[in-house]
Amino acid sequence: MKLITEAARWAIPFLLFFIPLYAHFRKVPVYETFVEGAEDGFKTAVKIIPFLIGMLVSIGVFVDSGALRILIDLMKPFFLKMGWNPDLLGVIPLAIMRPLSGSGALGVATQLIHQYGPDSFIGRLASTLQGSTDTTFFVLAVYFGSVGIKKHRYALKVGLLADGIGLIASIWIVSRVFG
């Protein structure tokens, strides 16, 4: 275990030293290549700004309009029909927000952990859900938009299916492991 810990500790410094050294011996202009890559990264960042703004405005409208509350109310009967603990209803906002926004979902998860405690069932479920699902709409809007992918119908379906399975798996795993 100590060997793995020590290797992990030195992995990034080693790579930061080894890659430029290797490039130098291969006669690659290291600094110029780095600057060129940084310039491309900046261009990409500027290119995704409209998609990012559109996504953030959409999330704001979704939450402020009350649509999030309506969606939560629509999901309540499903959770109750499954026979799940009524406390799970507190996680519905996180389950809905997670595909929309990582930072929004983190805010909801933080609120749940502060409200219920980190070692509570809800706190553990919120943490597990954060790690088991992805920001599907964010990925589609920003990443697909930045490279010009226009047909993302199947990616949306698969992403939302994976988020739903992540929610169900999180509930099952936390229920089994932590009771």
Secondary structure, 3 states (H helix, E strand, C coil): CHHHHHHHHHHHHHHHHHHHHHHHHCCCCHHHHHHHHHHHHHHHHHHHHHHHHHHHHHHHHHHHCCHHHHHHHHHHHHHHHCCCCHHHHHHHHHHHHCCCCHHHHHHHHHHHHHHHCCCCHHHHHHHHHHHHCCCHHHHHHHHHHHCCCCCCHHHHHHHHHHHHHHHHHHHHHHHHHHC
